[in-house]
C-alpha cells in the first residue's frame, strides 16, 4: 500500500504577514520567524530573525515537528523544509505550511 502526500495533507496555509503580524526586530523576543531566505540559504535556527508576534498569531503560525514549509514566491518557489522538531518560531507569508495526518 502506498500513501501519497495529497491524501495525507490536512491543512495548507500561508504564513503571517511579514510587516504587520510577524515583523523582524533587532532584539531577542524569544520567538523567531522563518522566511524564504532562511530556507534557500540553509540557515540554522539560531540565524533566523527574532519577531514580535501576538499570542494569537503565535498559536496560529507556530512551527511544529513534521510541518512541511514550501516557498511560494519568486525564484525560490518550491524550495522546502521539513521540520524535525518543534520551534519557538512562526513562518511568514512567503511560505506555505503543510500539516500532514500523522
Secondary structure, 3 states (H helix, E strand, C coil): CCCCHHHHEEEEEECECCCCCCEEECCCCCCEEECHHHHHCCCCHHHCEEEECCHHHHHHHECCCCCEEEECCHHHCCCEEECCCCCCEEEECCEEEEEECC
